[in-house]
Amino acid sequence: MIEKDSMFQRIPILAKLLLFCFMFLSIFTLAYNVYSKPDDAQNPGKIGGEKLFKANCAGCHLNGQNLIKKDKPIIGSAKLKSKELFSELLNHPPKPMPEFKNITSNPDQLDALYKYVLSLKKK
């Protein structure tokens, strides 16, 4: 009887080695990406503006609009003329908007959120 070589047996040893390395590196890269801490977990003061917006603002201000008071969107608001006005809005907002002193007390977060909100009008 004639035995057929398996396809794997016909592959040269160098190709097998390269295939093994590729598989090992792929698994290692996947594991690293899944189990490594994101930058904002390592630096809690450096949370990005988009993440802050999604966590605190997007529920009522999706895409820079205002779902509660449709005639008062964020985009084009006079409260965005300066970071100080924006901070004042977050500290003493009109009802029913809650205060966000946790953000205004952190200069990095306030700056990140302000820059992100300004970028919404460009989208």
C-alpha positions as CSV (number, residue, x, y, z in Angstrom):
1,M,0.0,0.0,0.0
2,I,1.2,3.5,-0.8
3,E,1.1,5.9,2.1
4,K,0.2,9.4,1.5
5,D,2.3,12.0,3.3
6,S,0.3,14.4,5.3
7,M,0.3,18.0,4.2
8,F,2.1,19.0,7.4
9,Q,4.9,16.5,6.8
10,R,5.6,18.0,3.4
11,I,6.2,21.6,4.8
12,P,9.9,22.4,5.1
13,I,11.2,22.7,8.7
14,L,11.9,26.4,8.3
15,A,8.3,27.1,7.3
16,K,7.1,25.0,10.3
17,L,9.3,27.1,12.5
18,L,8.0,30.4,11.1
19,L,4.4,29.2,11.4
20,F,5.1,28.2,15.1
21,C,6.6,31.7,15.8
22,F,3.7,33.4,14.1
23,M,1.2,31.5,16.2
24,F,3.1,32.1,19.4
25,L,3.4,35.8,18.8
26,S,-0.2,36.1,17.8
27,I,-1.3,34.4,21.0
28,F,1.1,36.5,23.1
29,T,-0.1,39.8,21.4
30,L,-3.8,38.8,22.0
31,A,-3.2,38.0,25.6
32,Y,-1.3,41.2,26.2
33,N,-4.1,43.3,24.7
34,V,-6.7,41.5,26.7
35,Y,-5.0,41.5,30.0
36,S,-3.0,44.7,30.0
37,K,-4.3,47.7,31.9
38,P,-5.5,50.6,29.8
39,D,-3.7,53.9,30.2
40,D,-6.5,55.5,32.1
41,A,-6.4,52.7,34.7
42,Q,-2.7,53.3,35.3
43,N,-3.1,57.1,35.3
44,P,-6.5,57.9,36.8
45,G,-6.0,61.6,36.3
46,K,-5.4,61.2,32.6
47,I,-8.8,60.0,31.5
48,G,-9.6,61.1,28.0
49,G,-12.3,63.7,27.2
50,E,-14.3,61.3,25.0
51,K,-14.5,58.7,27.8
52,L,-15.5,61.4,30.3
53,F,-18.1,62.7,28.0
54,K,-19.6,59.2,27.3
55,A,-19.6,58.4,31.0
56,N,-21.1,61.7,32.3
57,C,-22.7,63.7,29.5
58,A,-23.8,61.5,26.5
59,G,-27.0,60.4,28.3
60,C,-28.5,63.8,27.8
61,H,-26.0,65.5,25.4
62,L,-25.6,62.8,22.7
63,N,-23.4,64.2,19.8
64,G,-23.4,67.6,21.5
65,Q,-27.1,68.0,21.4
66,N,-29.5,68.4,24.4
67,L,-32.1,65.7,24.7
68,I,-33.8,67.3,27.7
69,K,-33.9,70.9,26.4
70,K,-33.7,70.5,22.6
71,D,-33.4,74.3,22.1
72,K,-30.2,74.4,24.2
73,P,-27.6,72.1,22.6
74,I,-24.0,72.1,23.7
75,I,-22.7,72.9,20.2
76,G,-22.7,76.6,19.8
77,S,-23.3,77.3,23.5
78,A,-21.9,80.5,25.0
79,K,-20.7,78.4,27.9
80,L,-17.9,77.1,25.7
81,K,-16.3,80.4,25.0
82,S,-13.8,79.7,27.8
83,K,-12.7,76.9,30.0
84,E,-13.7,79.0,33.0
85,L,-17.3,79.4,31.8
86,F,-17.4,75.7,31.0
87,S,-16.1,74.9,34.5
88,E,-18.7,77.3,36.1
89,L,-21.5,75.5,34.1
90,L,-20.3,72.1,35.5
91,N,-20.1,73.4,39.0
92,H,-23.4,75.3,39.0
93,P,-25.6,73.8,36.2
94,P,-29.2,74.7,35.4
95,K,-31.6,72.1,36.7
96,P,-32.1,69.2,36.0
97,M,-28.4,68.9,35.1
98,P,-26.3,67.5,38.0
99,E,-23.1,69.1,39.2
100,F,-19.8,67.7,38.1
101,K,-17.4,69.0,40.7
102,N,-15.5,65.6,40.5
103,I,-14.4,66.7,37.0
104,T,-13.8,70.4,37.7
105,S,-11.7,69.5,40.7
106,N,-9.3,67.6,38.4
107,P,-7.6,70.1,36.0
108,D,-6.5,67.3,33.6
109,Q,-10.1,65.9,33.4
110,L,-11.6,69.3,33.0
111,D,-9.1,70.2,30.2
112,A,-9.7,66.9,28.4
113,L,-13.5,67.2,28.6
114,Y,-13.5,70.8,27.5
115,K,-11.3,70.0,24.5
116,Y,-13.5,67.1,23.6
117,V,-16.7,69.1,23.8
118,L,-15.2,71.8,21.6
119,S,-14.3,69.1,19.0
120,L,-18.0,68.1,18.8
121,K,-18.9,71.1,16.6
122,K,-16.3,70.1,14.1
123,K,-17.8,66.6,13.6
